[in-house]
């Protein structure tokens, strides 16, 4: 009988802690939608990070010159995603070594993922949904 009362007490305390601690109402999809809504064009990358969280990954855009039919054309391409490093990003922006800008990838759930594209000054150009596995399977 004492074991049953003890078990009920432990379960009740655990439930209360989870309920009042906010663990039962945790919704990462809603958190992602709220973060996306908080980002506006023109915001600096530091304001985006403080309004949301640090991004999952970051990638830089590079400008390549190609010779097509005797004409030299500049093509902007994204590099591979790397882990976010705020100090490296700040240094590269200070050195003006990101003429084509950069992009953050935010992943909250398998369905709620988005990209934030920044210009060479570090200000938001646009926010777009990232392709998810669900999008790829729907094709």
C-alpha positions as CSV (number, residue, x, y, z in Angstrom):
1,X,0.0,0.0,0.0
2,X,2.8,2.4,0.9
3,X,4.5,1.6,-2.5
4,X,1.3,2.5,-4.4
5,X,0.8,5.8,-2.5
6,X,4.5,6.6,-3.1
7,X,4.2,5.8,-6.8
8,X,1.1,7.9,-7.1
9,X,2.8,10.8,-5.3
10,X,5.9,10.6,-7.6
11,X,3.7,10.5,-10.8
12,X,1.7,13.4,-9.5
13,X,4.7,15.5,-8.7
14,X,6.2,14.7,-12.1
15,X,3.1,15.6,-13.9
16,X,2.8,18.9,-12.0
17,X,6.4,19.8,-12.7
18,X,5.9,19.1,-16.4
19,X,2.7,21.0,-16.6
20,X,3.8,24.1,-14.7
21,X,7.3,23.9,-16.3
22,X,5.7,24.2,-19.7
23,X,6.9,20.8,-21.1
24,X,3.4,19.6,-21.8
25,X,2.6,22.7,-24.0
26,X,5.9,22.6,-25.9
27,X,5.2,22.9,-29.6
28,X,8.3,23.3,-31.9
29,X,6.1,23.8,-35.0
30,X,4.4,26.7,-33.4
31,X,7.7,28.0,-32.2
32,X,9.0,27.9,-35.8
33,X,6.0,29.7,-37.2
34,X,6.3,32.4,-34.5
35,X,10.1,32.8,-35.3
36,X,9.3,33.1,-39.0
37,X,6.7,35.8,-38.3
38,X,9.1,37.8,-36.2
39,X,11.6,38.2,-39.0
40,X,11.0,41.2,-41.3
41,X,12.9,42.4,-44.4
42,X,15.5,44.9,-43.5
43,X,16.3,43.4,-40.1
44,X,20.0,42.9,-39.4
45,X,21.3,39.4,-38.9
46,X,22.0,40.1,-35.2
47,X,18.3,41.2,-34.7
48,X,17.1,38.0,-36.4
49,X,19.3,35.9,-34.0
50,X,18.0,37.8,-31.0
51,X,14.4,37.7,-32.1
52,X,14.6,33.9,-32.8
53,X,17.6,31.7,-32.0
54,X,20.9,31.0,-33.6
55,X,20.2,29.3,-37.0
56,X,20.9,25.6,-37.4
57,X,23.1,26.2,-40.4
58,X,24.5,29.0,-42.6
59,X,25.7,29.2,-46.1
60,X,27.4,31.9,-48.1
61,X,26.8,32.9,-51.7
62,X,29.7,33.1,-54.0
63,X,30.1,34.9,-57.3
64,X,31.7,32.9,-60.1
65,X,32.7,34.2,-63.5
66,X,31.9,31.9,-66.5
67,X,32.8,32.3,-70.1
68,X,29.7,31.6,-72.2
69,X,30.0,32.0,-76.0
70,X,32.9,34.4,-75.5
71,X,31.0,36.6,-73.0
72,X,32.1,36.7,-69.4
73,X,29.1,36.3,-67.1
74,X,28.9,36.5,-63.3
75,X,26.9,33.7,-61.7
76,X,25.9,33.7,-58.1
77,X,25.7,30.3,-56.4
78,X,25.2,29.2,-52.8
79,X,28.0,27.3,-51.1
80,X,27.4,24.2,-48.9
81,X,25.7,24.6,-45.6
82,X,28.0,24.8,-42.6
83,X,27.4,25.2,-38.9
84,X,26.7,28.7,-37.7
85,X,29.6,30.7,-36.3
86,X,28.5,34.3,-35.3
87,X,32.1,35.6,-34.8
88,X,33.2,34.3,-38.3
89,X,30.1,35.9,-39.9
90,X,30.7,39.2,-38.1
91,X,34.3,39.3,-39.2
92,X,33.4,38.5,-42.8
93,X,30.8,41.2,-42.9
94,X,33.3,43.7,-41.4
95,X,35.8,42.7,-44.1
96,X,33.1,43.1,-46.8
97,X,34.0,39.7,-48.1
98,X,30.4,38.6,-48.7
99,X,29.4,40.6,-51.8
100,X,26.6,38.2,-52.7
101,X,25.2,37.8,-49.2
102,X,24.5,34.7,-47.1
103,X,21.6,32.6,-45.8
104,X,20.4,31.1,-42.5
105,X,18.6,27.8,-42.3
106,X,16.1,27.3,-39.5
107,X,14.8,23.8,-38.7
108,X,12.1,23.4,-36.1
109,X,10.3,20.2,-37.3
110,X,10.3,18.1,-40.4
111,X,7.6,20.3,-41.8
112,X,8.5,23.7,-40.4
113,X,11.8,24.8,-41.9
114,X,12.7,28.1,-43.6
115,X,15.5,30.1,-45.1
116,X,16.4,33.7,-44.4
117,X,18.5,35.4,-47.1
118,X,20.7,38.4,-46.2
119,X,22.4,40.9,-48.5
120,X,26.1,41.9,-48.4
121,X,25.4,44.3,-45.5
122,X,23.8,41.6,-43.3
123,X,20.2,42.8,-43.7
124,X,17.3,40.5,-44.5
125,X,16.3,40.4,-48.2
126,X,13.6,37.7,-47.9
127,X,12.3,34.7,-46.0
128,X,11.3,31.5,-47.8
129,X,10.2,28.0,-46.9
130,X,13.0,25.5,-47.2
131,X,12.3,22.4,-49.2
132,X,11.5,19.5,-46.8
133,X,11.4,15.8,-47.3
134,X,7.6,16.0,-47.5
135,X,7.9,18.4,-50.5
136,X,10.4,16.1,-52.2
137,X,8.1,13.1,-51.7
138,X,5.0,15.0,-53.0
139,X,6.6,15.5,-56.4
